[in-house]
Amino acid sequence: MKEKIIILDFGSQYTQLISRKVREQKIYCEILPYDRDFQWSPEIRGIILSGSPCSVNDQQAPVIDVSKLAEVAPVLGVCYGAQLIVKQGGGVVSRSNTREFGRARLQVKVQDPLFKNVTSSSDVWMSHSDTIHKLPEDFSVIAETDRIPVAAFKTERYRHPIYGLQFHPEVTHSENGRQLLAAFLKQICGCRPTFTSSLFIEEAMAGIKRQVGHRQVVMAVSGGVDSTVAATLISKAIGERLHCIFVDNGLL
């Protein structure tokens, strides 16, 4: 796979949904824990920071050096990810008077590649307790709502642009969320829509053949979706040299 997007997971309930929306654009992505070391390569075209149940002001809040990420590829922070970008950049994030959960009306303030094919006014989905009270220097507001002055921002202080969204474009309640994510992936990160499930199957089978060689494989299966799909791929790759074991432990 020539191109991919890395999604760094801070524990959000929506992280898997972000990956699904990325792959619906026919672009390959991988979800990694925020603290997982990964090898940088030219294949990485962009990085998305997920939301989180934590506050960036918590003593044990999950953190990562965003400036280092932006030296390698464009970054998009969603909710907690956006607040982390602001705090590390020298801005102010603090507790809101009321937790904002539900629809809000987004107003685009600045024409930007991120808003290509996004209407100037649309519904978005909010879910947060903290809010951005002050942006760092060299950061600019590009969208707002009637209750939040910083609903989306951008900075170009680093080698690659950084964007932050206080709302969740990955959920269906955000009317133009699909178009916004597509713009980040294609316009800003320069990804081409070449990834398909059939391509993934072909590459996965080729990788299995290289790894296994002429050896036999013993695999435990649970009967669930994950192990069944994995067993199917391995079986297609190496045939009868795969030996699956299912254990009925009496509690099934």
Secondary structure, DSSP 4 states (H G I P E B T S, - for coil): ---EEEEEESS-TTHHHHHHHHHHTT--EEEEETT------TTEEEEEE---SS-TTSTT-----HHHHHTTS-EEEETHHHHHHHHHHT-EEEEEEEEEEEEEEEEE-S--GGGTT--SEEEEEEEEEEEEEEPPTTEEEEEE-SS-S-SEEEE-SSSS-EEEESS-TTSTTSTTHHHHHHIIIIIIS---S---HHHHHHHHHHHHHHHHTT--EEEE--SSHHHHHHHHHHHHHHGGGEEEE----S--
